[in-house]
Amino acid sequence: MKWFRTNFDTCFIILQVWVDGLMVLLGCVLGLTTFRWLEAGLFAETTTASYGQVFVLITGITLGCFWAFGLYRWRKSILNVEEYQAVFKAVVASFFVSSTAILFLRKQDGEQEQTNFIYKLLQPFHEMLYLDKNILEYSRVLFLVVFFTIFLVTVLQRGISFQVLSWFHAKGFGNTNVAVFGTGPMALRIEKKLRLFPTLGYNFVGFLDDDPSRHDEKLRGYPILGGRKDLARLKQAHHIARVFVAAPLMDEDELVDLCSRLEDIGIEYQVVPRLYHFFSRRITVDNLDSVPLITPSEDPVRPFYRLGKRIIDLFAALFVLVFTAPLLLLIAFLVKRESKGPVLFSQIRVGLGGRTFRMLKFRTMFTEMCGDAVSPDSKKDPRITKVGRFLRSSSLDELPQFINVLRGEMSLVGPRPEMPFIVESYSAIDRLRLDAKPGITGLWQVSEARKSPIHENIDYDLYYIENQSIVLDLVIFFLTATAVLRIKTTH
């Protein structure tokens, strides 16, 4: 058991490669089965063996693409959204690479063999590498269905693997002992992240500070272990493998000295930059001779993304409103029957660019208790009606917001819109949330941080704003659906 705990990371990655391979093969078989079901009898003259040969090739290429896109690089993540995006990119790359490989590796006849350079080069491996010469006669739609199925199966499997990995981390397997250098607000913020998300695989042992008068103190229940001069001793005593340097106001010479000491001792480190929120934006690093210059950059594909996002918003909102029309009428009847007042609750919220709009929801509180106040954080809040309690727990109170989506005031995915009195207290950094159209759901909603106020978790919104893509939106929507189902099963 001790060996397994020590080598957990390596064991898990090796197992992940094998599971990925099996899932890709399964995706190929399911894709073929689905296509055959849709196009019965189309492949009557082809053999299962020829498909098996192609599927093995696709599996090898897909695993190679997974490696190229960093899917076997050990990383720490709270939501795993980057992994899902990497899976999408890797599967798309595998589709094109596999198509090219199939074109060159199929058996050829007569004169074609004499003129094909690649065929001659690989001739010694003829029986092992070359594919059925009739392979190009297979339907192109088949390959699209196969790779789409591979993507779905892999995303599902990776989601389960992430939950399994999180469970192991929560039980102490594969955890890395870490410390935070600093005792200021940023250090406390890092400590809070580590405490709230033990599934990251970090075991927080304490703070570090150069002030010797504080070395006997405790901060949030954790000891201040020592300073930079004690690093070698602390590494041995607490098995510290990584240090988060969270002292943004530290002098540059002191920071360089600290990092050098950590390198000499063999402790990995990561530094929170002084303007860390600035680094969450898309930037490029240029040079003026030997002086590095940080330059904000625009993503040239954003206009196309916005157009695609708007089209998806319109179709999704129309579909949901039409499909759930009977349910909307039933909810309206129940809300009206239980208490006096309007069925819908509208409230002024701040959206894209600071523009205000009226956000719609089913009324979940008694009319005389509605207003611009902090949202209820308890099921027993006296302001909430019985029907409202159910609507909140099932998220059905949010359905009228699809009307806001149709109007263009909101999107399916984006930062949650706040009330004006909260936005008025925004700092310059907080106002960056207004650079994107607000959404019905977002990264904050599918994280454990949703239990605390939105404006205290700006990191999620900044990450989303600077990494917007159709793939990320689909991932967040998928995580939202699973989160809602999970909430329903626990009530």
Backbone torsions as a table, in degrees:
resi	resn	phi	psi	omega
1	MET	NA	-38.3	179.1
2	LYS	-64.3	-41.5	178.9
3	TRP	-62.5	-39.6	-179.0
4	PHE	-65.6	-41.4	177.6
5	ARG	-63.1	-40.4	-177.8
6	THR	-68.3	-40.0	-175.8
7	ASN	-106.9	27.3	-174.8
8	PHE	-60.6	-45.6	-176.9
9	ASP	-57.6	-48.7	-178.2
10	THR	-63.7	-44.4	179.9
11	CYS	-61.4	-41.3	-176.9
12	PHE	-68.2	-39.8	-179.7
13	ILE	-67.2	-41.7	177.4
14	ILE	-60.9	-44.7	177.9
15	LEU	-63.0	-37.6	-179.8
16	GLN	-62.9	-38.6	178.4
17	VAL	-61.4	-46.1	179.9
18	TRP	-63.9	-44.3	-179.9
19	VAL	-64.5	-41.7	177.2
20	ASP	-58.5	-44.8	179.7
21	GLY	-59.3	-44.9	179.2
22	LEU	-65.2	-39.4	-179.5
23	MET	-68.7	-36.2	177.1
24	VAL	-64.9	-44.0	175.9
25	LEU	-60.6	-43.2	177.8
26	LEU	-61.5	-41.0	177.7
27	GLY	-61.3	-39.2	177.7
28	CYS	-62.4	-47.1	-178.6
29	VAL	-65.1	-44.0	179.5
30	LEU	-65.5	-37.7	177.4
31	GLY	-63.6	-43.8	177.9
32	LEU	-64.0	-43.6	179.7
33	THR	-62.0	-43.0	179.1
34	THR	-63.0	-43.7	-178.7
35	PHE	-67.6	-39.5	177.9
36	ARG	-64.3	-35.6	178.3
37	TRP	-66.5	-37.7	179.3
38	LEU	-76.0	-33.9	-177.5
39	GLU	-121.5	66.5	-174.8
40	ALA	-58.4	132.0	174.7
41	GLY	81.4	1.3	-176.3
42	LEU	-68.2	-28.7	-175.2
43	PHE	-111.0	37.8	-176.3
44	ALA	-61.6	-29.0	-175.1
45	GLU	-96.7	0.5	-179.4
46	THR	-100.8	158.4	-176.4
47	THR	-106.5	154.2	177.3
48	THR	-63.8	-32.9	-179.1
49	ALA	-60.9	-39.3	-179.6
50	SER	-64.7	-36.8	176.4
51	TYR	-67.6	-40.8	-179.9
52	GLY	-58.5	-39.3	178.6
53	GLN	-63.1	-44.8	179.5
54	VAL	-66.9	-39.9	-178.0
55	PHE	-65.4	-36.9	176.2
56	VAL	-63.7	-41.9	177.8
57	LEU	-62.0	-46.3	-179.9
58	ILE	-61.5	-40.3	-179.8
59	THR	-62.3	-45.4	179.5
60	GLY	-62.2	-44.5	-179.2
61	ILE	-66.9	-40.1	-179.7
62	THR	-64.4	-42.5	177.5
63	LEU	-63.3	-37.7	176.2
64	GLY	-62.7	-39.8	178.2
65	CYS	-68.6	-37.4	175.4
66	PHE	-57.9	-44.4	178.4
67	TRP	-64.0	-43.4	-177.6
68	ALA	-63.7	-31.2	-179.1
69	PHE	-94.4	15.0	170.8
70	GLY	79.5	19.7	-178.0
71	LEU	-78.5	-7.8	175.2
72	TYR	-114.6	21.1	174.3
73	ARG	-97.8	126.6	-176.7
74	TRP	-66.9	121.5	-179.0
75	ARG	-137.8	156.4	179.0
76	LYS	-106.1	132.2	-178.5
77	SER	-149.5	146.6	177.4
78	ILE	-86.1	-42.1	-174.7
79	LEU	-112.5	-15.3	177.1
80	ASN	69.1	17.5	-177.1
81	VAL	-66.1	-34.2	179.8
82	GLU	-65.2	-34.6	179.1
83	GLU	-65.6	-42.5	179.5
84	TYR	-63.7	-38.5	177.6
85	GLN	-66.6	-39.1	178.2
86	ALA	-64.5	-36.6	177.1
87	VAL	-61.3	-44.3	179.9
88	PHE	-61.0	-48.3	-179.4
89	LYS	-62.9	-39.9	-179.1
90	ALA	-66.6	-40.1	179.6
91	VAL	-67.3	-40.5	177.3
92	VAL	-63.0	-44.6	178.4
93	ALA	-62.2	-41.1	179.5
94	SER	-63.2	-36.1	178.5
95	PHE	-59.8	-46.9	-177.7
96	PHE	-71.9	-40.4	179.0
97	VAL	-65.9	-42.6	179.7
98	SER	-64.2	-40.7	178.5
99	SER	-61.4	-41.5	178.5
100	THR	-66.9	-42.8	-179.8
101	ALA	-63.0	-41.4	179.7
102	ILE	-63.2	-37.4	-179.9
103	LEU	-63.3	-41.1	-175.5
104	PHE	-86.8	-25.5	-173.2
105	LEU	-97.0	0.7	177.3
106	ARG	-72.8	147.5	177.8
107	LYS	-64.6	144.7	-179.6
108	GLN	-125.9	163.9	-176.9
109	ASP	-115.1	152.8	167.9
110	GLY	51.4	-125.2	-173.2
111	GLU	-65.6	-27.7	-179.9
112	GLN	-61.6	-37.2	179.5
113	GLU	-63.5	-35.2	-176.3
114	GLN	-72.6	-28.7	-174.9
115	THR	-100.2	-11.7	-178.3
116	ASN	-84.0	107.8	-176.2
117	PHE	-62.7	-42.9	-178.4
118	ILE	-65.2	-38.3	179.3
119	TYR	-61.5	-44.1	179.3
120	LYS	-65.1	-40.1	-177.2
121	LEU	-62.9	-37.6	-176.0
122	LEU	-100.5	11.6	-176.2
123	GLN	-58.4	-35.7	178.0
124	PRO	-59.7	-23.8	-179.2
125	PHE	-104.1	25.6	-171.9
126	HIS	-47.2	-57.2	-173.2
127	GLU	-68.2	-31.9	-175.8
128	MET	-80.2	-36.6	-171.1
129	LEU	-98.4	-37.0	-168.2
130	TYR	-76.2	144.4	-174.7
131	LEU	-103.2	164.3	177.1
132	ASP	-51.7	130.3	-177.0
133	LYS	-65.4	-17.2	-179.7
134	ASN	-89.7	7.5	-173.7
135	ILE	-63.1	-31.7	-179.1
136	LEU	-69.9	-10.7	177.0
137	GLU	-81.4	-10.1	177.4
138	TYR	-66.8	148.5	-178.3
139	SER	-63.6	135.6	176.4
140	ARG	-65.9	-30.3	178.9
141	VAL	-64.3	-33.2	177.9
142	LEU	-56.9	-46.6	-178.4
143	PHE	-66.4	-35.2	176.4
144	LEU	-63.9	-43.9	179.1
145	VAL	-63.8	-41.4	-179.2
146	VAL	-61.8	-47.2	-176.8
147	PHE	-72.8	-31.4	174.5
148	PHE	-64.8	-41.3	178.2
149	THR	-66.1	-39.7	176.2
150	ILE	-57.4	-43.4	-179.9
151	PHE	-62.4	-47.5	-178.6
152	LEU	-62.4	-45.9	-178.5
153	VAL	-64.8	-40.7	-178.5
154	THR	-67.8	-41.7	178.7
155	VAL	-62.3	-43.6	178.3
156	LEU	-61.9	-45.2	-179.4
157	GLN	-65.7	-41.1	179.4
158	ARG	-66.9	-34.9	176.0
159	GLY	-63.6	-42.7	177.4
160	ILE	-66.4	-42.4	179.1
161	SER	-60.5	-38.6	179.2
162	PHE	-63.8	-41.3	178.1
163	GLN	-66.1	-39.9	177.9
164	VAL	-64.4	-44.6	179.0
165	LEU	-62.0	-41.9	178.6
166	SER	-62.2	-38.5	179.1
167	TRP	-64.8	-43.3	178.4
168	PHE	-62.2	-43.2	178.8
169	HIS	-62.1	-41.1	179.4
170	ALA	-63.0	-27.4	178.5
171	LYS	-89.1	-1.0	176.1
172	GLY	96.8	5.7	179.2
173	PHE	-86.0	132.5	175.9
174	GLY	71.1	14.5	-179.0
175	ASN	-80.0	147.2	-179.8
176	THR	-107.9	128.5	177.0
177	ASN	-72.7	125.7	-177.4
178	VAL	-132.5	157.9	174.5
179	ALA	-134.2	159.9	178.9
180	VAL	-114.5	123.4	176.9
181	PHE	-87.4	113.3	-177.6
182	GLY	130.0	156.2	179.1
183	THR	-134.4	11.5	-178.4
184	GLY	-86.1	-168.9	-178.1
185	PRO	-57.0	-39.7	-179.3
186	MET	-69.0	-39.0	177.5
187	ALA	-62.6	-41.4	178.5
188	LEU	-66.3	-32.6	178.7
189	ARG	-68.3	-41.4	177.1
190	ILE	-63.4	-43.7	179.4
191	GLU	-60.3	-38.7	-179.9
192	LYS	-64.5	-41.8	178.0
193	LYS	-60.8	-45.8	-178.8
194	LEU	-64.8	-34.9	-179.3
195	ARG	-74.4	-39.7	-177.9
196	LEU	-74.1	-26.1	-174.9
197	PHE	-125.2	72.3	177.7
198	PRO	-64.2	-18.5	-179.9
199	THR	-71.1	-5.6	174.2
200	LEU	-69.4	-19.1	179.0
201	GLY	89.8	19.6	177.9
202	TYR	-109.1	134.5	175.1
203	ASN	-108.3	103.3	-175.3
204	PHE	-76.6	124.9	-176.9
205	VAL	-105.7	-20.5	178.6
206	GLY	157.5	-179.0	-178.9
207	PHE	-98.6	162.0	174.9
208	LEU	-126.4	140.4	-179.8
209	ASP	-155.0	140.3	-177.6
210	ASP	-77.8	-11.2	-179.5
211	ASP	-79.1	108.1	-176.3
212	PRO	-63.6	-23.7	-179.2
213	SER	-69.5	-13.1	-177.5
214	ARG	-103.7	1.7	-172.6
215	HIS	-71.2	-11.1	176.7
216	ASP	-102.8	1.4	-177.3
217	GLU	-84.2	167.2	172.0
218	LYS	-125.0	144.0	-178.8
219	LEU	-128.0	116.6	-175.7
220	ARG	54.5	34.1	177.2
221	GLY	87.1	-2.3	180.0
222	TYR	-110.4	143.5	-177.6
223	PRO	-76.4	150.9	167.9
224	ILE	-89.3	104.9	-165.9
225	LEU	-73.7	-33.1	-175.6
226	GLY	160.2	-166.1	-178.8
227	GLY	-119.4	-163.4	-176.3
228	ARG	-65.1	-28.9	179.8
229	LYS	-72.8	-15.1	-177.6
230	ASP	-101.8	7.7	-171.7
231	LEU	-59.6	-44.2	-178.1
232	ALA	-61.6	-43.6	179.4
233	ARG	-66.0	-42.5	-177.8
234	LEU	-67.9	-32.6	177.5
235	LYS	-61.5	-43.6	-179.8
236	GLN	-71.2	-40.6	-174.8
237	ALA	-72.8	-36.8	-174.6
238	HIS	-116.8	4.7	179.0
239	HIS	53.8	43.2	-179.7
240	ILE	-71.6	124.6	-179.1
241	ALA	-107.2	-19.1	-177.5
242	ARG	-148.2	144.6	176.8
243	VAL	-126.4	130.3	172.0
244	PHE	-94.2	116.5	179.2
245	VAL	-87.6	104.1	-175.1
246	ALA	-118.8	58.3	177.4
247	ALA	-131.4	74.5	-172.9
248	PRO	-57.5	-24.9	-177.5
249	LEU	-91.5	5.3	179.9
250	MET	-63.7	140.3	177.6
251	ASP	-60.2	144.8	-175.1
252	GLU	-60.3	-41.3	179.7
253	ASP	-64.0	-38.9	178.5
254	GLU	-66.6	-37.8	179.6
255	LEU	-65.9	-44.1	178.8
256	VAL	-62.0	-41.3	178.8
257	ASP	-63.8	-42.9	179.8
258	LEU	-62.4	-45.7	-179.8
259	CYS	-63.9	-37.0	178.1
260	SER	-64.7	-41.9	178.6
261	ARG	-62.6	-43.1	179.6
262	LEU	-62.6	-40.6	178.5
263	GLU	-65.0	-43.2	-178.8
264	ASP	-63.5	-36.4	-177.5
265	ILE	-80.8	-20.6	179.9
266	GLY	92.5	27.9	176.9
267	ILE	-103.8	127.6	175.5
268	GLU	-69.3	151.0	-179.3
269	TYR	-145.3	154.7	172.8
270	GLN	-136.6	138.1	-173.4
271	VAL	-111.8	128.9	171.3
272	VAL	-79.8	116.4	-176.9
273	PRO	-68.0	158.8	-177.0
274	ARG	-59.1	-44.4	178.6
275	LEU	-105.3	63.3	-169.2
276	TYR	-66.0	-31.7	177.9
277	HIS	-68.0	-30.2	177.4
278	PHE	-63.8	-36.3	-178.1
279	PHE	-75.0	-10.0	176.4
280	SER	-78.2	-11.9	178.3
281	ARG	-88.7	160.4	-178.4
282	ARG	-72.4	122.1	-176.8
283	ILE	-137.1	162.6	169.0
284	THR	-126.6	153.3	179.2
285	VAL	-109.5	111.8	177.2
286	ASP	-102.8	176.5	-179.8
287	ASN	-131.9	135.3	169.8
288	LEU	-110.0	92.4	-169.2
289	ASP	61.1	-112.5	-178.5
290	SER	-102.9	7.1	-177.1
291	VAL	-98.9	117.8	178.1
292	PRO	-72.3	140.0	179.7
293	LEU	-123.9	126.9	177.8
294	ILE	-91.1	122.3	-176.0
295	THR	-122.3	126.1	175.4
296	PRO	-67.0	139.9	-178.2
297	SER	-126.4	150.8	178.6
298	GLU	-100.4	140.5	176.1
299	ASP	-82.4	116.1	-175.5
300	PRO	-66.2	-17.7	-177.5
301	VAL	-91.1	-2.3	-177.3
302	ARG	-56.7	-42.5	178.5
303	PRO	-58.3	-40.0	178.7
304	PHE	-68.3	-37.3	177.9
305	TYR	-64.2	-43.9	-179.1
306	ARG	-62.7	-40.0	178.9
307	LEU	-64.5	-47.0	179.0
308	GLY	-62.8	-39.5	179.6
309	LYS	-64.3	-40.6	-179.6
310	ARG	-66.7	-40.4	179.0
311	ILE	-62.6	-44.7	178.3
312	ILE	-62.6	-42.5	178.9
313	ASP	-58.4	-45.8	-177.3
314	LEU	-63.3	-50.0	-178.0
315	PHE	-65.5	-41.5	-179.0
316	ALA	-66.1	-43.0	-179.5
317	ALA	-64.4	-44.0	178.1
318	LEU	-61.6	-44.1	-179.3
319	PHE	-62.1	-47.2	-177.4
320	VAL	-64.2	-45.6	-177.4
321	LEU	-65.5	-38.4	178.8
322	VAL	-72.5	-45.6	-175.4
323	PHE	-66.6	-34.3	-176.6
324	THR	-99.7	12.5	-177.2
325	ALA	-53.5	-46.8	178.2
326	PRO	-60.9	-38.9	179.1
327	LEU	-66.4	-39.5	179.2
328	LEU	-61.0	-41.7	179.3
329	LEU	-65.8	-39.7	179.0
330	LEU	-64.8	-44.8	179.3
331	ILE	-62.3	-42.3	179.4
332	ALA	-59.8	-41.8	179.3
333	PHE	-63.1	-45.2	-178.3
334	LEU	-65.6	-41.1	179.5
335	VAL	-63.4	-43.5	-177.6
336	LYS	-68.4	-37.2	-177.1
337	ARG	-70.1	-33.6	-174.1
338	GLU	-76.4	-38.3	-176.3
339	SER	-149.3	156.1	179.9
340	LYS	-71.8	151.2	177.0
341	GLY	124.8	176.0	-179.2
342	PRO	-69.4	155.3	177.6
343	VAL	-71.8	-42.1	-178.3
344	LEU	-96.9	143.8	175.3
345	PHE	-109.5	123.0	178.6
346	SER	-114.7	143.8	-176.8
347	GLN	-146.0	139.8	178.7
348	ILE	-69.3	125.3	175.9
349	ARG	-127.7	161.4	-179.0
350	VAL	-103.1	127.5	-176.3
351	GLY	-113.9	-148.9	-176.2
352	LEU	-56.7	129.0	177.3
353	GLY	69.6	13.1	179.4
354	GLY	87.1	3.2	179.1
355	ARG	-75.3	139.9	-178.2
356	THR	-94.0	154.9	176.6
357	PHE	-155.5	166.5	179.0
358	ARG	-96.0	112.2	178.1
359	MET	-85.4	134.7	-175.7
360	LEU	-103.3	140.5	173.5
361	LYS	-148.9	160.1	169.5
362	PHE	-69.7	138.1	-179.1
363	ARG	-67.6	126.1	-179.3
364	THR	-115.8	-3.4	-179.9
365	MET	-122.4	163.3	175.3
366	PHE	-65.0	140.1	-172.4
367	THR	-53.9	-43.8	-176.4
368	GLU	-69.6	-11.4	-178.7
369	MET	-106.6	0.3	178.4
370	CYS	-80.0	153.0	177.9
371	GLY	161.5	-176.7	179.7
372	ASP	-81.9	89.3	178.4
373	ALA	-143.9	169.8	179.4
374	VAL	-62.1	136.9	-177.7
375	SER	-63.2	149.8	177.6
376	PRO	-61.2	139.4	178.9
377	ASP	-117.8	13.0	-179.9
378	SER	-136.5	144.2	177.6
379	LYS	-66.1	-23.2	-176.2
380	LYS	-94.3	9.1	179.0
381	ASP	-56.7	124.0	-175.4
382	PRO	-64.8	-15.8	-179.9
383	ARG	-74.3	-19.2	-172.8
384	ILE	-90.4	135.3	176.6
385	THR	-80.2	169.0	179.6
386	LYS	-64.5	-45.4	177.2
387	VAL	-64.7	-39.7	179.8
388	GLY	-61.1	-36.3	179.6
389	ARG	-61.3	-42.8	178.5
390	PHE	-68.0	-42.1	-179.1
391	LEU	-62.5	-39.1	179.5
392	ARG	-68.3	-43.8	-177.0
393	SER	-67.9	-28.6	-179.6
394	SER	-97.7	-3.4	-178.6
395	SER	66.7	13.0	179.4
396	LEU	-70.7	-19.5	178.2
397	ASP	-66.2	-15.9	-178.0
398	GLU	-84.0	-11.3	-173.4
399	LEU	-54.6	-41.2	179.3
400	PRO	-61.4	-15.0	179.1
401	GLN	-67.7	-15.2	174.0
402	PHE	-66.0	-21.1	172.3
403	ILE	-68.0	-41.4	175.3
404	ASN	-61.3	-34.9	177.9
405	VAL	-66.0	-44.1	177.3
406	LEU	-58.8	-39.4	-179.8
407	ARG	-70.1	-17.1	-177.4
408	GLY	89.5	6.2	180.0
409	GLU	-81.0	-26.5	180.0
410	MET	-134.4	170.6	176.5
411	SER	-126.4	170.6	176.2
412	LEU	-64.5	-41.0	-176.4
413	VAL	-126.1	134.6	178.6
414	GLY	165.8	177.8	176.9
415	PRO	-63.2	145.1	176.9
416	ARG	-69.8	137.9	179.3
417	PRO	-75.9	138.1	179.9
418	GLU	-101.9	167.0	177.7
419	MET	-79.3	151.4	-175.4
420	PRO	-55.0	-39.7	-175.7
421	PHE	-66.8	-25.2	175.6
422	ILE	-79.3	-40.6	-179.7
423	VAL	-64.2	-32.0	179.1
424	GLU	-61.2	-26.2	-179.7
425	SER	-94.2	5.5	-179.7
426	TYR	-62.7	143.1	169.1
427	SER	-84.7	176.8	178.9
428	ALA	-60.3	-36.0	179.3
429	ILE	-69.8	-43.2	-179.9
430	ASP	-59.7	-34.2	-176.2
431	ARG	-69.5	-12.2	175.9
432	LEU	-63.5	-21.4	177.4
433	ARG	-62.1	-23.2	-176.8
434	LEU	-83.1	3.3	179.8
435	ASP	-81.4	-3.5	179.1
436	ALA	-130.9	150.7	177.5
437	LYS	-66.1	132.5	-179.1
438	PRO	-64.1	155.1	-175.5
439	GLY	-126.7	164.2	174.9
440	ILE	-69.2	-36.1	176.7
441	THR	-135.4	168.6	-179.0
442	GLY	-169.2	-174.7	-178.6
443	LEU	-61.2	-40.2	-178.3
444	TRP	-61.6	-39.5	-176.2
445	GLN	-67.6	-26.0	-177.6
446	VAL	-100.6	13.4	178.8
447	SER	-109.8	165.4	175.8
448	GLU	-67.2	-19.5	-178.8
449	ALA	-71.8	-7.4	179.4
450	ARG	-62.7	-13.8	179.9
451	LYS	-75.7	-15.2	178.4
452	SER	-110.3	164.6	-175.5
453	PRO	-55.4	148.1	-178.2
454	ILE	-57.9	-47.5	-173.1
455	HIS	-68.5	-8.7	176.1
456	GLU	-91.4	0.5	-176.7
457	ASN	-132.0	53.9	-176.6
458	ILE	-68.1	-23.1	-177.2
459	ASP	-56.1	-38.9	-179.0
460	TYR	-64.6	-43.2	-178.6
461	ASP	-68.4	-40.0	178.3
462	LEU	-63.7	-39.9	177.6
463	TYR	-61.8	-44.9	-178.7
464	TYR	-63.6	-46.4	-176.6
465	ILE	-59.1	-38.6	-177.2
466	GLU	-88.9	-4.5	-179.2
467	ASN	-129.8	26.2	-177.3
468	GLN	-60.7	136.3	174.9
469	SER	-163.4	160.9	177.8
470	ILE	-61.0	-39.7	-179.9
471	VAL	-62.3	-45.8	179.6
472	LEU	-62.3	-40.5	177.9
473	ASP	-60.9	-43.4	179.5
474	LEU	-64.5	-39.5	178.7
475	VAL	-62.6	-45.8	-179.6
476	ILE	-64.1	-40.6	179.2
477	PHE	-64.7	-39.6	177.6
478	PHE	-63.6	-44.5	179.0
479	LEU	-65.2	-34.3	177.3
480	THR	-64.6	-44.4	179.9
481	ALA	-60.6	-44.4	179.9
482	THR	-67.9	-35.3	178.5
483	ALA	-66.1	-42.2	178.9
484	VAL	-63.3	-43.7	178.2
485	LEU	-62.4	-39.2	179.8
486	ARG	-65.4	-39.7	178.9
487	ILE	-64.7	-41.9	-179.5
488	LYS	-62.0	-38.0	-177.0
489	THR	-74.5	-15.3	-178.8
490	THR	-98.9	0.2	179.4
491	HIS	-103.6	NA	NA
